[in-house]
Amino acid sequence: MRRIGVKVQGWHGLDDVPGDWGRSVVTIGVFDGVHRGHRQMISRAVAIAGELGVPTVVITFDPHPEEVVRPGTHPLRLTTARHRDELLAGLGVDAVCVLPFTVEFSRLSPDEFVQAVLVERLHAAAVVVGENFRFGHKAAGDVETLRTLGEKYDFVAESVPLVGDGRAVSSTVIRELLLAGEVATAAELLDRPHRVEGVVVRGHQRGRALGFPTANVQPPERTAIPADGVYAGWLQPIAVGEIPAAYEGARWPAAISIGTNPTFHGVERTVEAYALDRDDLDLYGVYVAVDFAERLRGQLKFDSVDALIEQMHADVAEVRRITGA
């Protein structure tokens, strides 16, 4: 069962862990996307914690370990830290400990990692990881190493296959699907629509002139944005900073456009969402989420503005069908 509206404790580094922290069940990973495979892992950790009567702690890393081990290879992010923690809280996690992944940290041996993180600070009673888990300097440790160290330091270690509906699931596969525009398949592996978050900024306001005012969303760098094209989905204000009271709890069916607006010879790639039938929204400066349900078509260059408007009406009709608006 997922918990709604529950927040996790957030620790940045081991020094943030309370000094009186008792035993806990720990699960380790990047958890980008919190996809179906991750959920299998977390569900198992939460179940063990329930049996033992102790909290569940997620260990994750910032920056992504790949960026430190192989600079310049940081994968595109499927979730913001805010959204990741929200999803983890909904799965029953009690605390998220974000470990700064530095060159020095990457050089810890498997035994040193276990002592410093799992034993001395989190007092692990059990540790749950994916079956392909590797840790320690040059990825020297694996699941069997963890089990052996568990016997040494008095915790049990368990591995879980990262699968969903019998299929292997990975953040890498989901990123590839998004880059191909296959948001519906990505949603199956995520167990929810893929989300892009960001602040609404001023654009060229062409949509308003055409009768389809859009929110121009500026996502954080390295966000996994689907392929150029038009999508059906939803636009939702998120309570980060100030949000107009009239918009609290709102979630509008939306036609979403990603691309450079070639009809107008644009060069900057944008994410724009038109909330169906709403020409009264003032979202500038508001933090929003754009959720993707299905791709309608690729990006097109039209010979005339009238042809573009005609296609936009057709796109909106299709969005209504898909979202049930």
C-alpha positions in Angstrom: 0.0 0.0 0.0 1.3 3.4 -0.9 1.2 6.2 1.6 0.0 9.6 0.3 1.3 12.9 1.6 3.9 11.4 3.9 7.4 12.9 4.0 10.6 11.1 4.6 13.5 12.2 6.8 16.2 13.6 4.6 19.9 13.4 5.4 22.7 14.8 3.3 25.8 12.8 4.3 26.4 10.6 7.3 26.8 13.5 9.7 23.1 14.2 9.4 22.1 10.8 10.7 20.8 11.4 14.3 23.3 10.3 17.0 20.7 8.1 18.7 19.6 6.3 15.5 18.9 2.7 16.2 18.8 -0.4 14.1 17.3 -0.2 10.6 16.8 -2.0 7.4 18.8 -0.4 4.5 18.4 -0.5 0.8 21.1 1.0 -1.5 20.9 2.4 -5.1 20.6 5.5 -7.2 16.8 4.9 -7.5 16.5 7.3 -10.4 12.9 6.9 -11.6 11.8 4.7 -8.7 10.7 2.3 -11.3 9.0 -1.1 -10.9 12.2 -2.9 -10.3 13.2 -0.4 -7.6 9.7 -0.9 -6.0 10.3 -4.6 -5.7 13.5 -3.9 -3.8 11.9 -1.3 -1.6 8.8 -3.4 -0.9 11.1 -6.2 0.4 13.1 -3.8 2.6 9.9 -2.3 4.0 8.5 -5.8 4.7 11.6 -6.9 6.6 11.6 -3.6 8.6 8.0 -4.2 9.5 8.8 -7.7 10.8 11.7 -6.3 12.8 9.9 -3.2 14.0 12.6 -0.9 12.8 12.6 1.9 10.1 13.6 1.6 6.5 16.4 3.8 5.1 17.3 4.3 1.5 20.9 5.1 0.6 21.5 7.0 -2.6 24.2 9.1 -4.1 24.9 12.6 -5.4 26.3 13.1 -7.9 25.5 10.0 -9.9 28.5 7.6 -9.3 29.0 7.4 -13.1 29.9 11.1 -13.2 32.8 10.5 -10.7 34.0 7.2 -12.1 33.7 8.3 -15.7 33.4 12.1 -15.9 31.0 13.4 -18.5 28.8 10.4 -18.5 26.1 11.5 -16.0 22.9 9.9 -17.2 19.8 12.1 -17.8 17.6 12.2 -14.7 14.3 10.5 -14.7 13.2 12.2 -11.4 14.1 15.2 -9.4 15.3 14.6 -5.9 12.1 16.1 -4.6 9.9 13.7 -6.7 12.1 10.7 -5.9 11.7 11.3 -2.1 8.0 11.8 -2.5 7.7 8.5 -4.4 9.9 6.7 -1.8 7.8 8.1 1.1 4.7 6.7 -0.6 6.3 3.3 -0.6 6.8 3.3 3.1 10.5 4.5 3.4 11.2 6.4 6.6 14.5 8.1 5.7 16.6 8.9 2.6 20.4 9.3 3.2 22.1 11.0 0.2 25.8 10.3 0.3 28.1 12.8 -1.5 29.9 10.6 -4.1 33.4 11.9 -4.2 36.6 10.5 -5.6 37.7 9.7 -2.0 34.4 8.0 -1.3 34.8 5.9 -4.5 38.1 4.6 -3.2 36.6 2.9 -0.1 37.0 -0.8 -0.1 33.8 -2.9 0.3 34.7 -3.6 3.9 35.3 0.1 4.6 32.0 1.1 3.0 30.1 -1.4 5.1 31.8 -0.3 8.3 31.5 3.4 7.7 27.9 3.5 6.3 26.0 0.4 7.2 27.4 -0.5 10.6 28.7 2.6 12.4 26.0 5.1 11.3 22.9 3.2 10.2 23.2 0.1 12.4 21.9 -2.1 9.7 20.0 -5.2 10.8 19.3 -6.1 7.2 20.4 -4.8 3.8 18.4 -5.3 0.6 20.0 -4.6 -2.8 19.4 -5.5 -6.5 20.9 -8.7 -7.7 23.4 -6.9 -9.9 24.6 -4.7 -7.0 28.3 -3.7 -7.0 30.1 -1.6 -4.4 33.5 -0.5 -3.2 36.6 0.6 -5.0 36.5 -0.5 -8.7 33.2 -2.2 -7.9 35.1 -5.0 -6.2 32.1 -6.0 -4.0 29.0 -7.9 -5.1 26.0 -9.4 -3.4 28.1 -12.4 -2.1 30.7 -10.0 -0.7 27.9 -8.1 1.1 26.5 -11.4 2.6 30.0 -12.3 3.8 30.4 -8.9 5.4 27.0 -9.2 6.9 28.1 -12.3 8.8 31.1 -10.4 10.0 29.1 -7.3 11.2 25.9 -8.9 12.3 23.4 -8.1 9.5 21.6 -10.1 6.9 21.9 -9.3 3.2 19.4 -10.1 0.5 19.2 -9.5 -3.2 16.1 -8.9 -5.3 15.8 -9.1 -9.1 14.8 -5.8 -10.7 11.8 -6.9 -12.6 8.2 -5.7 -13.2 5.5 -7.9 -14.7 8.2 -10.5 -15.4 10.3 -8.1 -17.4 13.8 -6.8 -16.5 13.5 -3.1 -15.6 16.3 -0.5 -15.6 16.6 3.2 -15.6 18.8 2.9 -18.7 16.0 1.2 -20.7 13.5 3.8 -19.6 15.8 6.6 -20.7 16.1 5.0 -24.1 12.4 4.7 -24.4 11.9 8.4 -23.6 14.5 9.4 -26.1 12.5 7.5 -28.7 9.3 9.2 -27.6 7.8 5.9 -26.3 6.3 7.4 -23.2 3.5 4.9 -22.9 5.9 2.0 -22.6 8.1 4.0 -20.2 5.0 4.6 -18.1 4.5 0.8 -17.8 8.0 0.3 -16.5 7.8 3.3 -14.2 4.3 2.3 -13.0 3.2 5.9 -13.6 3.6 8.6 -16.3 7.0 10.0 -16.8 7.2 13.4 -15.3 9.2 16.6 -16.2 9.3 19.3 -13.6 10.3 22.9 -13.8 9.4 26.6 -13.4 7.1 28.3 -15.9 9.0 31.0 -17.7 8.1 33.6 -20.3 8.4 32.4 -23.9 7.4 34.0 -27.2 3.7 33.8 -26.3 2.9 32.4 -29.8 0.5 29.9 -28.4 -1.7 32.6 -26.8 -1.9 34.4 -30.2 -2.9 31.1 -31.8 -5.6 30.5 -29.2 -3.7 27.8 -27.3 -1.8 29.5 -24.4 1.0 27.3 -23.2 3.1 27.1 -20.0 6.7 27.2 -21.1 8.4 24.8 -18.6 12.1 25.2 -17.8 13.4 21.9 -16.4 16.6 21.4 -14.5 19.7 20.5 -16.5 20.2 16.9 -17.3 16.5 16.1 -17.2 15.3 13.2 -19.3 13.0 14.9 -21.8 11.1 12.8 -24.3 11.8 13.0 -28.1 10.5 16.1 -30.0 6.8 15.9 -30.8 3.3 16.4 -29.4 2.0 14.4 -26.5 -1.1 13.9 -24.4 -0.7 14.3 -20.7 -1.3 16.5 -17.7 -0.1 19.8 -16.3 0.0 20.1 -12.5 1.2 23.0 -10.2 3.5 21.6 -7.4 3.8 23.1 -4.0 7.5 24.2 -4.3 7.7 27.8 -3.2 4.6 29.8 -3.5 1.6 28.6 -5.5 -1.7 30.5 -6.1 -4.4 29.1 -3.8 -6.8 28.7 -6.7 -4.3 26.2 -8.3 -3.8 24.0 -5.2 -4.6 20.4 -6.0 -5.3 21.2 -9.7 -4.3 18.7 -12.5 -5.3 19.7 -16.0 -5.4 17.5 -19.1 -2.8 19.0 -21.5 -1.4 18.9 -25.0 2.3 19.0 -24.6 4.8 20.1 -27.3 8.5 19.4 -27.2 10.8 20.8 -29.9 12.1 24.0 -31.5 8.9 25.2 -33.2 10.2 24.8 -36.8 7.1 26.5 -38.3 8.5 29.7 -36.7 12.1 28.9 -37.4 12.9 28.3 -33.7 16.3 27.1 -32.5 15.8 26.7 -28.8 14.3 23.4 -27.6 11.3 23.9 -25.3 8.7 22.0 -23.3 5.3 23.7 -23.5 2.0 22.5 -22.1 -1.5 23.7 -23.0 -4.1 23.0 -20.3 -7.2 22.2 -22.2 -9.9 24.9 -22.2 -7.9 27.1 -19.9 -7.0 30.6 -21.2 -7.2 32.2 -17.7 -4.1 30.7 -16.1 -1.2 32.8 -14.8 1.6 30.3 -14.1 4.7 32.5 -14.5 7.1 31.6 -11.8 5.1 28.6 -10.6 6.8 25.2 -10.3 4.9 22.6 -12.2 4.9 19.0 -13.3 4.2 17.8 -16.8 3.1 14.1 -16.9 3.3 12.2 -20.3 0.6 9.7 -21.2 1.0 9.1 -24.9 2.8 10.4 -28.0 0.5 11.8 -30.7 3.0 12.6 -33.5 6.5 13.9 -34.2 7.5 17.5 -34.6 6.3 19.0 -37.9 7.0 22.1 -39.9 3.8 23.6 -41.4 3.5 25.6 -44.5 1.1 28.1 -42.9 -0.1 29.3 -39.5 -3.7 28.2 -40.5 -2.4 24.6 -41.2 -0.7 24.6 -37.8 -3.9 25.8 -36.0 -5.9 23.1 -37.8 -3.5 20.4 -36.6 -3.5 21.8 -33.1 -7.3 21.4 -32.9 -6.9 17.8 -34.1 -4.2 17.3 -31.4 -6.4 18.7 -28.7 -9.3 16.4 -29.7 -6.9 13.4 -29.4 -5.7 14.6 -26.0 -9.3 14.7 -24.9 -9.8 11.1 -26.0 -6.7 9.8 -24.3 -7.1 11.6 -21.0 -10.9 11.3 -20.8 -11.2 15.1 -20.6 
